[in-house]
Amino acid sequence: MVAFVRKIGESGDFTNDALELCNNLIWDKEDYVRKGVGWALKDNMRSAKRRVLDYVKSLRRNGVSSVITLYAIRDLKGKEREEVLKIKPSCKLERA
């Protein structure tokens, strides 16, 4: 996930790849992995804001760790941030 932060994330050239990797790692139990996923989402949001923001909202609805969503929305301010934080999980999906 670390490869998709900063310049690469901001470029928007690899958003599909980053989101695919996020899907593979969102249920990981390791805190550093969760932080890395959130960080990658934050930086990819700089190039594909609406798409990544919608993805983050869906993660929140599905009960993904708040570590991921809080890192992902770190740069958001005001109403956009509040919208994400207001979302309550509709169900807690867990991987076996």
C-alpha positions as CSV (number, residue, x, y, z in Angstrom):
1,M,0.0,0.0,0.0
2,V,2.9,2.3,0.7
3,A,3.7,2.4,-3.0
4,F,0.4,4.2,-3.6
5,V,0.9,7.2,-1.4
6,R,2.2,10.7,-2.1
7,K,3.2,11.3,-5.7
8,I,1.9,8.0,-7.1
9,G,-1.5,8.5,-5.3
10,E,-1.7,12.1,-6.4
11,S,-1.1,11.2,-10.0
12,G,-4.3,9.2,-10.4
13,D,-2.6,6.8,-12.7
14,F,-3.0,3.8,-10.4
15,T,-6.3,4.4,-8.6
16,N,-7.8,1.2,-9.8
17,D,-4.8,-0.8,-8.5
18,A,-4.8,1.0,-5.2
19,L,-8.6,0.3,-4.6
20,E,-8.1,-3.4,-5.6
21,L,-5.3,-3.7,-3.1
22,C,-7.4,-1.9,-0.4
23,N,-10.1,-4.5,-0.9
24,N,-7.6,-7.2,-0.2
25,L,-6.4,-5.6,3.0
26,I,-9.3,-3.9,4.6
27,W,-10.0,-6.8,7.1
28,D,-6.3,-7.2,8.0
29,K,-5.9,-7.3,11.8
30,E,-2.5,-5.6,11.8
31,D,-2.8,-1.9,12.8
32,Y,0.0,-0.8,10.5
33,V,-1.7,-2.4,7.6
34,R,-4.9,-0.5,8.4
35,K,-3.0,2.7,8.7
36,G,-1.3,2.1,5.4
37,V,-4.6,1.5,3.6
38,G,-6.1,4.7,5.1
39,W,-3.0,6.7,4.1
40,A,-3.1,5.3,0.5
41,L,-6.8,6.2,0.3
42,K,-6.1,9.7,1.5
43,D,-3.4,10.3,-1.1
44,N,-5.4,8.7,-3.9
45,M,-8.3,11.0,-3.0
46,R,-6.3,13.9,-4.2
47,S,-6.6,12.7,-7.8
48,A,-9.9,10.9,-7.7
49,K,-11.7,12.5,-4.9
50,R,-15.3,11.5,-5.6
51,R,-14.5,7.9,-6.4
52,V,-12.3,7.4,-3.4
53,L,-14.6,9.3,-1.1
54,D,-17.5,7.1,-2.2
55,Y,-15.4,4.0,-1.5
56,V,-14.5,5.3,2.0
57,K,-18.1,5.9,2.7
58,S,-19.0,2.4,1.7
59,L,-16.2,1.0,3.9
60,R,-17.7,2.9,6.8
61,R,-21.2,1.6,6.1
62,N,-19.7,-2.0,6.1
63,G,-18.1,-1.6,9.5
64,V,-14.5,-1.5,8.4
65,S,-12.0,-0.4,11.1
66,S,-12.3,3.3,11.9
67,V,-8.5,3.5,11.7
68,I,-8.8,3.1,7.9
69,T,-11.6,5.7,7.5
70,L,-10.0,8.2,9.9
71,Y,-6.7,8.1,8.1
72,A,-8.4,8.3,4.7
73,I,-10.4,11.5,5.7
74,R,-7.5,13.2,7.4
75,D,-7.3,16.0,4.9
76,L,-11.1,16.5,4.6
77,K,-12.6,19.5,6.3
78,G,-16.1,20.7,7.2
79,K,-19.1,19.2,5.6
80,E,-17.3,16.5,3.7
81,R,-15.6,15.2,6.8
82,E,-18.9,15.4,8.8
83,E,-20.7,13.4,6.2
84,V,-18.3,10.5,6.5
85,L,-18.3,10.6,10.3
86,K,-22.1,10.5,10.5
87,I,-22.2,7.2,8.7
88,K,-23.0,4.3,11.0
89,P,-22.3,0.8,10.0
90,S,-25.4,-0.9,8.6
91,C,-23.8,-4.2,9.2
92,K,-20.5,-5.6,10.3
93,L,-19.0,-7.7,7.6
94,E,-16.1,-9.8,8.6
95,R,-13.8,-12.1,6.8
96,A,-13.2,-15.5,8.1
